[in-house]
Amino acid sequence: MDAIQIGPFAIPWARFQVFLALLVLVAVAEVAARRVDRRLALWVYNAILLGFVGARLGFVLENASVFARDPLSVLYVWQGGFTPLWGILAAGGYTLMALPKTLWRYALFSALAAGLVFGVFQVQRRGGEEVRLPSVTLATLGGTPVNLQDFRGKPLVLNLWATWCPPCRRELPMMVRLSQEHPEVRFAFASQGEGPAVVRSFLEEEKLAPKWVLLDPETQLSQVLKTQGLPTTFFFDREGRLVARHLGELSEALLLGYLRVLR
């Protein structure tokens, strides 16, 4: 399962895990604040805020060359891109400065409770069976049949998208550019539920010419790979094993990170 479905919205599971962990952190800290010291209530909200800021700034610094080309993209937090270690250091440093030593143990207990909840969900998620590149035959814009198994032998980035999907339209130019800059990795863009005329018109309008554009009018891939929203991007190694999957819009920095893992 990639996400938690709430009506028409799909919340990525990883973000939902973080939300649950932070909810536990706040709940434990609030209980301690009422029973021990009210300063713990102010601490927990400030620590969360500084943790998010620290995690984001850490990710930006780690990918400074990418963000330097488009500084405003630092603010595009909905794309993801946070380094947990930096966030923990920021929140921990604030804790040491803001709370007296007598309250450190309560802050630590709150953090451990949140970490336990997050860890339990992580263990459950890793217990699933291995996912392989499906043997599904799709067609190119020209009508040539292509079986996804033909892509084995090189790492593969498989992007499920549609022309009506705003996040898909935003990320596609960047993904096409990176596909041209990294020929050691194959990129395939599988349009979901659309015909060749619609897809060809969109690509011509945007002046995009990806090497592999596949048509999946019956949304076979969405069904086989159990996607819950678009865009969804899958990362397969050269043997066809799934290494990672990402629901939602990708930033260039995140995509480059996934490519490093594929190698």
Buried (B, 14 or more C-beta within 10 A) or exposed (E): EBBBEEEEEBBBBBBBBBEBBBEBBBBBBBBBBEEEBEBBBEBBEBBBEBBBBBBBBBBBEBBEEBBEEEEEBBEBEEBBBBBBEBBBBBBBEBBEEBBEEEBEEBBEEBBEBBBEBBEEBEEEEEEEEEBEBBEBEBBBBEEEEBEBBEBBEEBBBBBBBBBEBEBBBBBBEBBBEBBEEBEEBBBBBBBBBBEBEBBBEBBEEEEBEBEBBBBBBEBBBBEEBEBBBBBBBBBBBBEBEBBBBBBBBBBBBBBBBBBEEBE
